[in-house]
Amino acid sequence: MAGLRYLALTEAQWGRLLERDALPPALAVARLAGGDATDERLRAWSGRFVPAGGEPLHMYGTLEAGK
């Protein structure tokens, strides 16, 4: 998984990966898959990827092909 740039997992799967401190070093995009991803849940979940005092970047929506 060393070159993995995008990963979509459920909240439980992310929890297991983070507990093992096993995030892929090249990961650029992390997606919370499954369930209802409310703003509150996304903020709590994404905060686990940010160094102390930092702010996570949130983007919502879809990308269209060719743009």
N, C-alpha and C positions, 0 to 999 in steps of 0.2 A: 504493500500500500504506500510505499515511499513517494511515488509520483502522483498519487491521487489528488485531484484538485476540487472535486465536487462530491459530496456525500449526503444522502438523504436517509435518515433513520427515524424510528419512533422515539418518543421521549425515554422509554425504558432502555432502548438500545444505546442511545447517546449516553445515558447514565452509566451503563456498564463500561463503555469505551472510556469515558472521562475518569471513572474510578480507577481504571488501570493506567491512566495517564498515557493513553495509546493513540492520541490524535495523529493522523498522517502529517508529517512535517510540511508538505507542500499544500495542505488544504487551504483553499481560497473561499469556498462557498460551502456553508453548512445549512441544511434544510431540515426543519422539523416536519416529519411525515406523519400522516394519520391523525385522526381526532380533530377536534375543533381548536385551531390555532388562534386563540384570542390575543389581543394586544398584550394583556397582562401575562399570559402564559409565555408568549414569545419573548417578552422582556426578561422574565425570570430565567428562561432557558438560555437565551443568548448571552446573558450576563456571565455565564460560566466560562465563556471563551475570551473574556476581556480581562486584561491585567488590572490590578487594583487601581482605582481612580480613573480608568478609561471609560469610554462610551462605546457600546456596540452600534454598528451600522445596521439599520433596518431598511429593507427595500421590499415592496409588495408589488404584485402584478405579474404579468407575463411578458415574454419577449417574442416579437414576431420574427419569422424567418427573414434573413437578409437585412435586418436593422441593427 
